[in-house]
Amino acid sequence: MKTIMTFIFSILIIGSAYAADDAGKTFRKAADDISAISSKLKNKTVAVIPFEALGFSDSHYGSISTAKFSAALSEKGSLTLVEREKLDSIMREKELSMIGIIESRDAQKIGNILSVDAVITGSLYRTEKGAEITVKAIDTKSGKIIRVVSYSYSYHDSGKKNKASSPFHGVWKVTSTAPYLLEMDMKYEKIELRDDGSFSLFLVNNSDTFVEIRGRYRIEKNSIDYRPMQMFFDEKPVAFKKLTRVLEGTIYLNRGLLFFNYTSMGKGSRSRLDAMDKYYRCTAEKIK
């Protein structure tokens, strides 16, 4: 019996190591490809922004992956990385996006402050078959993307079953739209929050067009972050400039009803609105 248990334990360890090694190899490959930008940079200095991670049960997966990628990039020796503590301090001070893909003007601002040639950003997405990573290098002088790489890799989410049991998951029919949205002539119809980290929001805009917004989301306690990625007008895809900031909202369950909001995509404030406030509250009931 002891021999059998030892064998089973060894298999589990090997399996976990394989999954971790696959991700590690992918991060090293991404770092290798990104390091090729060194020939285009005058001083060969870069800042790596903390990666955005959506669909993972581990809330620290993004920061862990950022650290692994940064270590791999540093090992290449062709680029000089800004210290993480210094970068975090500057981003908090200047109220810049702390995760994910930042706007080009933010990249230029970071470049001026830290005297770096490029900013590296990344996003990690949980998929049905594993995970995907996309990394971009943005020139801090022009604000233009000078290199982008994307890879898929094996990933086993040990916490997926617990994540799938979240009471927020499902299809919700919107019974009342928040007053601040009605004032902009928008009426919400339905929101779908799927257990793979994707969402669809259906609404009617001020032109009486039926709109669907698709993207990724993440919920932590009563905070919900949205990353819109696609838009459809009357079921037809339209040109849609992906937002470079996560949209910050709030979400609650109250006596079987869903209270939520979705921050405006305008150029104004993107503060996290409180869905417990009637003025900012959309109410929905679960239909499946």
C-alpha positions in Angstrom: 0.0 0.0 0.0 2.8 2.4 0.9 4.5 1.7 -2.5 1.2 2.5 -4.3 0.6 5.7 -2.4 4.2 6.8 -3.1 3.7 6.1 -6.8 0.4 8.1 -6.9 2.0 11.0 -5.0 4.9 11.0 -7.5 2.5 11.2 -10.4 0.7 14.2 -8.9 4.0 16.0 -8.3 5.2 15.3 -11.9 1.8 16.5 -13.3 2.0 19.7 -11.3 5.6 20.3 -12.3 4.7 19.7 -16.0 2.0 22.3 -15.9 4.2 24.8 -14.1 7.1 24.1 -16.4 4.9 24.6 -19.5 3.9 28.1 -18.2 7.5 28.8 -17.4 8.7 27.8 -20.8 6.0 30.0 -22.4 7.0 33.0 -20.2 10.7 32.5 -21.1 9.7 32.3 -24.8 7.7 35.5 -24.5 10.7 37.2 -22.8 13.0 36.0 -25.5 10.8 37.4 -28.2 10.3 40.7 -26.4 14.0 41.1 -25.7 14.5 41.5 -29.5 13.3 45.1 -29.2 16.6 46.0 -27.7 18.0 46.8 -31.1 15.3 49.5 -31.5 15.9 51.2 -28.2 18.5 53.9 -27.6 19.2 53.1 -23.9 17.7 49.6 -23.8 15.7 50.4 -20.6 12.2 49.2 -20.0 9.5 49.1 -17.3 7.3 46.0 -16.9 3.7 46.8 -15.8 2.0 44.2 -13.6 0.1 41.8 -15.9 -3.7 41.6 -15.9 -5.0 38.0 -15.2 -8.7 37.2 -15.9 -10.5 33.9 -15.3 -8.0 32.5 -12.8 -9.1 31.4 -9.3 -5.7 32.5 -7.8 -6.0 36.2 -7.3 -2.2 36.5 -7.2 -1.6 34.7 -10.6 -1.1 38.0 -12.4 1.6 39.3 -10.1 3.3 35.8 -9.9 3.4 35.6 -13.7 4.7 39.2 -14.0 7.6 38.3 -11.7 8.4 35.1 -13.7 8.4 37.0 -17.0 10.4 39.9 -15.6 13.0 37.4 -14.2 13.2 35.7 -17.6 13.5 39.1 -19.4 16.3 40.2 -17.0 18.2 37.0 -17.6 18.4 37.7 -21.3 20.7 40.6 -20.4 19.8 42.7 -23.5 17.4 45.0 -21.6 17.6 46.9 -18.2 14.5 46.7 -16.1 13.3 49.4 -13.7 13.0 48.2 -10.1 9.5 47.1 -9.3 9.3 49.2 -6.1 10.2 52.3 -7.9 7.7 51.6 -10.7 4.8 51.0 -8.2 5.6 54.2 -6.4 5.5 56.3 -9.5 2.3 54.7 -10.8 0.5 55.3 -7.5 1.7 58.8 -7.3 0.6 59.7 -10.9 -2.6 57.6 -10.6 -1.7 55.4 -13.5 -3.3 52.1 -14.3 -1.7 49.5 -12.0 -2.4 46.4 -14.1 -2.9 45.3 -17.7 -2.6 47.3 -20.9 -2.1 51.0 -20.3 -2.9 53.9 -22.6 -0.2 55.2 -24.9 -0.1 58.6 -23.1 0.5 56.7 -19.8 3.4 54.9 -21.4 4.8 58.2 -22.5 4.3 59.6 -19.1 6.1 56.7 -17.5 8.9 57.1 -20.0 9.4 60.7 -19.2 9.4 60.1 -15.4 11.6 57.0 -15.3 13.7 57.7 -18.4 12.9 54.3 -20.0 12.6 53.6 -23.7 9.7 51.2 -23.6 6.9 50.0 -21.4 6.0 46.2 -21.4 2.4 45.3 -20.7 0.7 41.9 -20.6 -2.6 40.1 -20.2 -3.3 36.5 -19.1 -6.6 34.8 -20.0 -8.0 31.5 -18.7 -9.4 29.5 -21.6 -11.3 26.2 -21.9 -8.1 24.4 -23.1 -5.6 26.2 -20.7 -4.4 29.8 -20.7 -3.1 32.5 -23.0 -0.6 35.3 -22.6 -0.2 38.4 -24.7 2.7 40.8 -24.1 3.2 44.2 -25.8 6.1 46.6 -25.9 5.1 50.3 -26.2 7.6 52.9 -27.3 7.6 55.7 -24.8 8.5 58.4 -27.3 5.8 57.7 -29.9 3.3 55.7 -27.8 3.3 53.1 -30.6 3.3 49.4 -30.1 6.7 48.1 -31.4 6.2 44.4 -30.6 3.4 42.1 -29.6 3.6 38.4 -28.9 0.9 35.9 -27.9 1.0 32.3 -26.8 -1.2 29.5 -25.4 0.0 27.1 -22.7 -1.2 24.3 -20.5 -2.8 25.3 -17.3 -4.8 23.4 -14.7 -6.9 25.5 -12.4 -7.2 23.6 -9.1 -9.7 26.1 -7.9 -12.0 26.1 -10.9 -14.7 24.0 -9.3 -15.0 26.4 -6.4 -14.9 29.3 -8.8 -17.7 27.9 -10.9 -20.0 27.7 -7.9 -20.0 31.5 -7.5 -23.6 32.8 -7.1 -22.8 35.7 -9.5 -22.4 33.3 -12.4 -25.4 33.0 -14.7 -27.7 34.9 -17.1 -29.5 37.8 -15.4 -32.4 39.8 -16.9 -32.1 43.5 -16.0 -35.3 44.7 -14.4 -34.2 48.3 -13.8 -31.4 50.4 -15.3 -29.5 52.8 -13.1 -30.8 56.4 -13.3 -27.4 57.8 -14.3 -27.5 55.5 -17.4 -31.1 56.3 -18.2 -30.0 60.0 -18.3 -27.6 59.0 -21.1 -30.5 57.3 -22.9 -29.2 53.8 -22.3 -31.3 50.9 -21.1 -29.8 47.6 -20.0 -31.5 44.4 -21.0 -29.4 41.5 -19.8 -26.0 40.5 -18.4 -24.3 37.1 -18.6 -21.4 36.3 -16.2 -19.8 33.0 -17.3 -17.6 30.8 -15.1 -14.8 31.0 -17.7 -14.3 34.7 -16.9 -16.1 36.1 -19.9 -19.2 38.3 -20.0 -21.8 39.7 -22.3 -23.8 42.9 -21.6 -26.9 43.6 -23.7 -28.4 47.1 -23.9 -30.3 49.6 -26.1 -28.5 52.8 -26.8 -29.8 56.3 -27.5 -30.1 55.4 -31.2 -32.5 52.5 -30.4 -29.7 50.1 -31.4 -29.4 46.8 -29.7 -25.9 46.6 -28.4 -23.9 43.7 -27.1 -20.5 44.2 -25.4 -18.3 41.2 -24.9 -15.2 40.8 -22.8 -13.6 39.4 -19.7 -14.3 40.2 -16.1 -13.1 39.5 -12.6 -14.9 39.7 -9.3 -13.2 40.1 -5.9 -15.6 40.5 -3.0 -18.0 43.2 -4.2 -15.7 44.7 -6.8 -16.1 43.8 -10.5 -13.5 44.7 -13.2 -14.5 44.6 -16.8 -12.3 44.4 -19.9 -14.6 45.1 -23.0 -13.1 43.4 -26.1 -15.9 43.2 -28.7 -19.0 45.2 -29.6 -22.0 44.3 -31.8 -24.8 46.5 -33.1 -27.9 44.6 -33.9 -25.8 41.4 -33.8 -23.3 42.8 -36.4 -19.7 43.3 -35.2 -18.5 46.9 -35.3 -15.1 48.5 -35.1 -14.4 48.8 -31.4 -11.2 50.3 -30.0 -10.4 48.1 -27.0 -10.2 50.1 -23.8 -6.8 50.3 -22.3 -8.0 50.5 -18.8 -10.0 48.0 -16.7 -13.5 49.4 -16.1 -14.2 49.4 -12.4 -17.7 48.6 -11.0 -19.4 47.0 -8.0 -21.7 44.0 -7.7 -23.9 42.6 -4.9 -26.4 39.9 -4.3 -29.4 41.1 -2.3 -32.3 38.8 -1.6 -31.8 36.9 -4.8 -31.4 40.1 -6.9 -28.2 41.2 -8.6 -27.2 44.8 -8.1 -24.4 46.0 -10.4 -23.0 48.8 -12.5 -20.8 49.2 -15.5 -18.5 52.3 -15.5 -19.0 54.8 -18.4 -16.6 54.4 -21.3 -16.3 58.2 -21.7 -13.2 60.3 -21.1 -14.4 61.4 -17.7 -13.9 59.8 -14.3 -13.8 56.0 -14.1 -14.2 55.8 -10.3 -15.8 52.6 -8.9 -19.5 53.5 -8.4 -21.4 51.9 -5.6 -24.3 49.8 -6.8 -25.9 50.0 -3.4 -26.6 53.6 -4.2 -29.9 53.7 -6.1 -28.6 56.3 -8.5 -25.9 53.9 -9.7 -27.7 50.7 -9.4 -28.8 48.3 -12.1 -31.1 45.5 -10.8 -31.4 42.1 -12.4 -33.0 38.7 -11.6 -31.5 35.4 -12.6 -33.2 33.5 -15.5 -30.7 30.6 -15.6 
